[in-house]
Amino acid sequence: MDFDHKTATAGNKGEGVRSDCYVSLELKDKGGLNIIVNSKVNALYGRDIRQLAQSVLTYFHIQHAELTIDDTGALPLIMMARIEAAVKKLIKTELEYLPDIPDFNLYQTPKDRFRFSRLYLPGNTPRLMINAGIHKPDGIILDLEDAVAPEKKYEASFVVRNALRSINFYGAERMVRINQIPAGSADLEHIVGHNVNLILVPKVEDAGQIHDVNERINALLQKKNINDNIWLMPIIESARGVMKSFEIAAAAGNVVALAIGLEDYTADIGAMRTQEGTESFFARSMVVNAAKAARIQAIDSVYSDISNMEGLKQNVLASKLLGFDGMGCIHPRQIRVIHDYFAPEEAEIEKARKIVNAFIEATEKGLGVVALGSKMIDPPVVKRAQKTIDLAIKTGKLDSRWREEMTAKI
């Protein structure tokens, strides 16, 4: 077999690197497989690491090679990804060495699920992924775009694929932010059919980009004979994208939310991003209205000052007033604040309880008109009140048996 290159590397090493490994693979013409493991746990797990490495190399029909593994506590699924990435830098193959999908990961997510928070994690930093689910974000984004250096994007895609399949995110929606189209089309090869729930499409400026993404997704699902739902969240990050936001929001039935990215947007219009958000008010309002007109969720940008919890609180309250349904976060400590302040306030909950209760009573009596006191209640008002009730229950601000308690007091 002829190779353009004989050596390849993948992974991370150095000070501060944990739960990862760095592999160096050299293909040879003879001598069999020589696997060298450098690890603090070599005495305990060195044999298992070598067996795993040999299994991966044999799977890809590599008979003669030297593989050096510098291990800093990598899980098997990460080590598998690193070795496969190195292999595929040297040989062309459609084979995939895949970890199993455990039963706890066999869940899909509904189109209208709550998306208060979505936690961004760099796709090439395994240590941040392993326990991310315990912080209970609504979604976990494995990022292949801005959070990954250009020269690391290819190998990161294998880590993200294996993480989607095997890491326990404790019910969080499994999300991936791909690279900007058309480069992002290559990312789809590594995530479609591998347990992804939602794909974030960055820097979208017209509906055609969404159509292109869906065309590739559908082709891959058909090829793999998989029927999973894969939702899309386009991110609006430019003046052109803002002006095309409704077209993008309504581009396809699997678009479930429209997000805005303010760092790129403010750069595009030549403005400085401020705490007050005056420079982005128009864009955020456009995105909210486009999303609501298309009957999908509106998701606000991240708040980048992870040490300013009061600033985050005020940002969330302002976002909620504009009509956003959630926002991104870049640190686990932001999740609780986002959940607390996107959740309904006590006055909202009490009003919603009365409206929904009045609707239920009118329905039970066969009345065609719903009234609360002297005021008539329209169906959209009831629908909004029910959403408030659902949010209050989800966030622990209202007991699911609220109506039993309410009627018992009457």
Protein Blocks (a to p, Z undefined) as FASTA:
>chain_A
ZZfbfbdcedjedehiahiacddddddfbhijadddddfklmmmmmmmmmmmmmmmmmno
pabdcdddddehiafklmmmmmmmmmmmmbccfbdcdddddfklmccddfkbccfbacdd
dfklmklmmmmmmnopabdcddfklmpcfklmmmmmmmmmmmmmmmcgehpacddddddd
fklmmmmmmmgonlpabdcdehiabfklmmmmmmmmmmmmmmnopabdcddddddfbfkl
mmmmmmmmmmpmklcbdcddfklmmmmnopacdfklmmmmmmmmmmmmmmmmnopacddd
ddfblklmmlmmmmmmmmmmnopabdcdfbfklmmmmmmmmpccfklmmmmmmmmmmmmm
mmmnopabdcehjaccdfklmmmmmmmmmmmmmnopacfklmmmmmmmZZ
